[in-house]
Amino acid sequence: MKRFVILMVAALVALAPAQAQSKKEARDARKDAYAATRTLRLEGYRTLELGSMQKLLEKYFLKVNAGCGQIIGTADDCMTTNLAKVTALSNAASEYAMLAGGNVRGRIVTSTSSLTGQQLDNVVASFERLVAKEIRGELVPYVTAVRDRRGSVSARVYCIVDVDAAHKARRRAMEIALEEQSLAEQYGTQVSDWIDDGFNKAREY
């Protein structure tokens, strides 16, 4: 019995930091959700999903604060709600690709000086195009906020990004980009460093 009590106490002590972290994440999620909800409502947005806007956003930010990647796609001046949502998702993929391209460009510049300026531009352009294509299937729209003003629809789509899947997408994109520029043999072994180091510094968005 005494051994059982000791084990129970040890388990509770071990759980305490995790519970404290979980409570902090929940508080932060509520704070972020409140701020986002206030802004969206002031701008005339409503959510397409069932449930209160703040509760939906709170669940979204709870995932973000727990370590999931995020990206918010936007669209304006669309004719229909569906078109606005699709356009916002496409723009989210493009924005993700641009952020990824910027990180990789910086990493390449600091790790090698043998690429010409044109080669660097070509590699990054190919990389961004391929990432935008690859990442679309990994973006999970979690909350969709829309606004309809006189037939002009705007959308804000809050997406969760699978971090592991996104990493694989960036790696595939860089490998193909180097192949397209006939640089795979020369720089293929550095792909991991170019991608991983830049994103470890920048964190998932």
C-alpha positions as CSV (number, residue, x, y, z in Angstrom):
1,M,0.0,0.0,0.0
2,K,2.8,2.4,0.9
3,R,4.5,1.6,-2.4
4,F,1.3,2.4,-4.3
5,V,0.9,5.8,-2.5
6,I,4.5,6.7,-3.4
7,L,3.9,5.8,-7.0
8,M,0.8,7.9,-7.1
9,V,2.6,10.9,-5.6
10,A,5.4,10.5,-8.1
11,A,2.9,10.4,-11.0
12,L,1.1,13.6,-9.7
13,V,4.5,15.4,-9.4
14,A,5.4,14.4,-13.0
15,L,2.0,15.5,-14.3
16,A,2.1,18.9,-12.6
17,P,4.4,20.7,-15.1
18,A,2.4,19.3,-18.1
19,Q,-0.9,20.4,-16.5
20,A,0.6,23.9,-15.8
21,Q,1.7,24.1,-19.4
22,S,-1.7,22.9,-20.6
23,K,-3.5,25.6,-18.6
24,K,-1.1,28.3,-19.9
25,E,-1.8,27.2,-23.5
26,A,-5.6,27.3,-22.8
27,R,-5.3,30.8,-21.3
28,D,-3.3,32.0,-24.3
29,A,-5.7,30.4,-26.7
30,R,-8.7,32.2,-25.1
31,K,-6.8,35.5,-25.2
32,D,-5.8,35.0,-28.9
33,A,-9.4,33.9,-29.8
34,Y,-10.9,36.9,-28.0
35,A,-8.7,39.3,-29.8
36,A,-9.3,37.7,-33.2
37,T,-13.0,37.5,-32.7
38,R,-13.3,41.1,-31.7
39,T,-11.4,42.2,-34.8
40,L,-13.4,39.9,-37.2
41,R,-16.7,41.0,-35.7
42,L,-15.8,44.7,-36.0
43,E,-14.9,44.1,-39.6
44,G,-18.3,42.4,-40.3
45,Y,-17.1,38.8,-40.5
46,R,-19.1,35.6,-39.6
47,T,-17.9,32.0,-39.5
48,L,-19.2,29.3,-41.9
49,E,-18.8,26.6,-39.3
50,L,-21.4,25.9,-36.7
51,G,-20.7,27.2,-33.2
52,S,-19.6,30.5,-31.7
53,M,-16.8,32.3,-33.5
54,Q,-14.8,32.7,-30.3
55,K,-15.1,29.0,-29.3
56,L,-14.0,27.9,-32.8
57,L,-11.0,30.2,-32.8
58,E,-10.2,29.1,-29.3
59,K,-9.9,25.5,-30.4
60,Y,-7.8,26.7,-33.4
61,F,-5.3,28.7,-31.3
62,L,-5.1,25.8,-28.7
63,K,-3.7,23.6,-31.5
64,V,-1.4,26.4,-32.6
65,N,-0.1,27.0,-29.1
66,A,0.4,23.3,-28.7
67,G,2.8,23.3,-31.6
68,C,0.8,22.9,-34.8
69,G,1.9,25.0,-37.7
70,Q,-0.5,27.8,-38.9
71,I,-1.2,30.0,-41.9
72,I,-4.1,32.3,-42.5
73,G,-5.3,32.7,-46.1
74,T,-7.2,35.8,-47.2
75,A,-9.3,36.7,-50.2
76,D,-11.2,39.8,-51.2
77,D,-13.6,41.0,-53.9
78,C,-14.9,37.6,-54.8
79,M,-18.3,36.9,-56.3
80,T,-19.4,34.0,-54.1
81,T,-18.6,32.6,-50.7
82,N,-17.2,29.4,-52.1
83,L,-14.9,31.2,-54.5
84,A,-13.7,33.4,-51.6
85,K,-12.9,30.3,-49.5
86,V,-11.1,28.5,-52.4
87,T,-9.1,31.7,-53.2
88,A,-8.2,32.2,-49.6
89,L,-6.9,28.6,-49.4
90,S,-4.9,29.1,-52.6
91,N,-3.4,32.3,-51.2
92,A,-2.5,30.6,-48.0
93,A,-0.5,28.0,-49.9
94,S,1.2,30.8,-51.9
95,E,2.0,32.8,-48.8
96,Y,3.4,29.6,-47.1
97,A,5.6,29.1,-50.2
98,M,6.9,32.6,-50.1
99,L,7.8,32.4,-46.4
100,A,9.5,29.0,-47.1
101,G,11.3,30.5,-50.1
102,G,12.6,33.4,-48.0
103,N,13.9,31.1,-45.3
104,V,15.6,28.8,-47.8
105,R,17.1,31.8,-49.7
106,G,18.7,33.1,-46.5
107,R,20.0,29.7,-45.6
108,I,21.6,29.2,-49.1
109,V,23.2,32.6,-49.0
110,T,24.9,31.9,-45.7
111,S,25.9,28.3,-46.5
112,T,27.3,28.6,-50.0
113,S,28.8,31.3,-52.3
114,S,29.2,29.2,-55.4
115,L,25.6,29.7,-56.7
116,T,25.3,32.7,-59.0
117,G,22.6,35.2,-58.4
118,Q,20.5,33.9,-61.3
119,Q,20.9,30.3,-60.2
120,L,19.8,31.3,-56.7
121,D,16.7,33.2,-58.1
122,N,15.8,30.2,-60.3
123,V,16.1,27.7,-57.5
124,V,14.0,29.7,-55.1
125,A,11.4,30.5,-57.7
126,S,11.1,26.8,-58.6
127,F,11.0,25.9,-54.9
128,E,8.2,28.3,-54.1
129,R,6.1,27.1,-57.0
130,L,6.5,23.5,-56.0
131,V,5.9,24.2,-52.3
132,A,2.7,26.0,-53.1
133,K,1.5,23.0,-55.1
134,E,2.7,20.4,-52.6
135,I,1.4,22.1,-49.5
136,R,-2.2,22.6,-50.6
137,G,-3.1,19.1,-49.5
138,E,-1.5,19.6,-46.1
139,L,-3.5,22.8,-45.2
140,V,-6.5,22.0,-43.0
141,P,-9.0,24.8,-42.9
142,Y,-10.1,25.0,-39.3
143,V,-12.1,28.3,-39.2
144,T,-13.5,30.1,-42.2
145,A,-14.7,33.7,-41.6
146,V,-16.5,35.5,-44.5
147,R,-18.0,38.9,-45.1
148,D,-20.4,39.9,-47.8
149,R,-20.8,43.5,-48.6
150,R,-23.0,44.3,-51.6
151,G,-22.1,41.1,-53.4
152,S,-18.4,41.4,-52.8
153,V,-17.3,38.5,-50.6
154,S,-14.1,38.4,-48.5
155,A,-12.7,35.4,-46.6
156,R,-10.2,34.7,-43.9
157,V,-9.3,31.0,-43.6
158,Y,-7.4,29.9,-40.5
159,C,-5.4,26.8,-41.5
160,I,-3.5,24.2,-39.4
161,V,-0.4,22.8,-41.1
162,D,0.8,19.3,-40.4
163,V,4.5,20.1,-39.4
164,D,5.9,16.7,-40.5
165,A,4.0,16.7,-43.8
166,A,5.0,20.3,-44.5
167,H,8.7,19.4,-43.9
168,K,8.4,16.5,-46.4
169,A,6.7,18.9,-48.9
170,R,9.5,21.4,-48.6
171,R,12.2,18.7,-48.9
172,R,10.5,17.3,-52.1
173,A,10.1,20.7,-53.5
174,M,13.8,21.6,-53.0
175,E,15.0,18.3,-54.4
176,I,12.9,18.8,-57.6
177,A,14.0,22.5,-57.8
178,L,17.6,21.5,-57.8
179,E,17.0,18.9,-60.4
180,E,15.2,21.4,-62.6
181,Q,18.3,23.6,-62.5
182,S,20.7,20.7,-62.9
183,L,22.2,21.4,-59.5
184,A,21.0,18.2,-57.7
185,E,24.2,16.4,-57.9
186,Q,26.3,19.3,-56.6
187,Y,24.0,20.5,-53.8
188,G,21.7,17.6,-53.0
189,T,23.5,16.7,-49.8
190,Q,22.9,20.2,-48.5
191,V,19.2,20.1,-49.0
192,S,18.5,19.0,-45.4
193,D,20.6,21.8,-43.9
194,W,19.1,24.5,-46.1
195,I,15.6,23.5,-45.2
196,D,15.9,22.4,-41.6
197,D,18.1,25.1,-40.3
198,G,16.1,27.9,-41.7
199,F,12.8,26.6,-40.3
200,N,14.2,25.7,-36.9
201,K,15.2,29.4,-36.6
202,A,12.0,30.8,-38.0
203,R,9.6,28.2,-36.4
204,E,6.5,27.1,-38.2
205,Y,4.2,30.0,-39.0
